Amino acid sequence: MKCHDLDSLAIEYLDGALDTPARAPVEAHLAVCGDCAARLRGLAGVSQLLDSWQDIRPSASFDFRLQQKMNSPAASSTSWRDRLSLWWFFLPFSRPALAGAMLAVILSAVAVIQFYPGGIHSGWQATIVSSGTDSTLVAAGLADGNDELALYAELPVLENWELLSNFEVLQEMKGTTP
Amino acid sequence: MDAVAVGSVGAASAVKGTVNDADLMLRVKEGDEHSFADLLSRHRDPVVNFLYRMVQNSAVAEELAQDVFLRVYRARHTYAPSAKFTTWLYCISTNVALNHLRDGRRARHTEALDDPDSSVARVLRSPEPTVEEHMVADSLGWEVRRAVQELPDKQRAAVLLHKYQELDYRQIAAALDCSESAVKSILFRAYEALREKLKHLAGSRA
């Protein structure tokens, strides 16, 4: 046993909570390591010092004040946070296990969104397809994997925009606008 | 709602000591208020003292202890004897104490405790000389108290649950919401820190 191995066993050793097979190497190490033996004596000394901290007695009105609070209407109502934390304690499985399960569900949901065949957006586009003819062309093109730029070039509104932007009469009219 | 007489000594008190905490709590769940009085008489002092050592103010500790027993009472319908009653009780007590300490730190960001006009100081100050003020005269007690106070909240709770409440590692783990091995590690670091802070007192009580 090395000195740092004692760290994880020191408190259990002092509590007498180690069984014989675990206690034997600790005692063997303490017999040859003066530093560790002194350290454990120091820890035992801390426990003795803590004994000097005397208990206090609750005030005589403690039960009466509690009784008043329990008889108030507020005593029967519990906030949702309190109910959740108290219910949480009695779950049949450990809290880390539940947290892990919730994380797994969230990760699965993210994975489905990211890696769903065709992407989740294609579903949204399918909805658009049914709502108008122009949109139908665009959506169908995108769904087929065609070049987006080629699709934009075929759009009537873009053609009109190109025509209008190069229409010299309009350019001149812009210049005369006050 | 029927009035609850927590201070009354009921028939259940006659068998106090023979009925375990979980059975008493199940009776409370069935509506037996005297069993709650018995539970209170068993655990009032230990819970108050645990909270007193956590917050180091007797008046605040009593208020927090009342909050703990109120929560126990309110949760009587959801109680299930799947764990020891004391584990559940100190889980609630530890949460109440840690929340109070966290909220207190938040308040101190905006308001200094030593400001005599601060609302935080007004809330915390008891009109009577407190037990802790009497302890100032006791140098040994004061130094021990200060050393414990300087521990991080979780280490402090672990040491108090281990040393004074005599909870086992599994119970402390439940109260602190961590593993048993983490508890052993927290306890070792806490006792090591105390040993370092109190080494000048070594042998004074040996």
Interface residues (C-beta under 8 A of the other chain):
Chain A: D7 S8 A10 I11 E12 A17 R39 G42 L43 G45 V46 S47 Q48 L49 L50 D51 S52 W53 Q54 D55 I56 R57 P58 S59 F62 D63 F64 R65 L66 Q67 K69 M70 N71 P73 A75 S76 T78 D82 R83 S85 L86 W87 F89 F90 P92 R95
Chain B: M1 A3 V4 A5 V6 G7 L40 R44 D45 V48 N49 Y52 R53 S58 A61 E62 A65 Q66 F69 L70 R71 Y73 R74 A75 T78 Y79 A80 S82 A83 W88 C91 I92 N95 V131 L140 G141 V144 R145 V148 V159 H162 K163 Y164 Y169 A174 D177 S181 K184 S185 L187 F188 Y191 E192 L194 R195 L198 K199 L201 A202 G203 S204 R205 A206
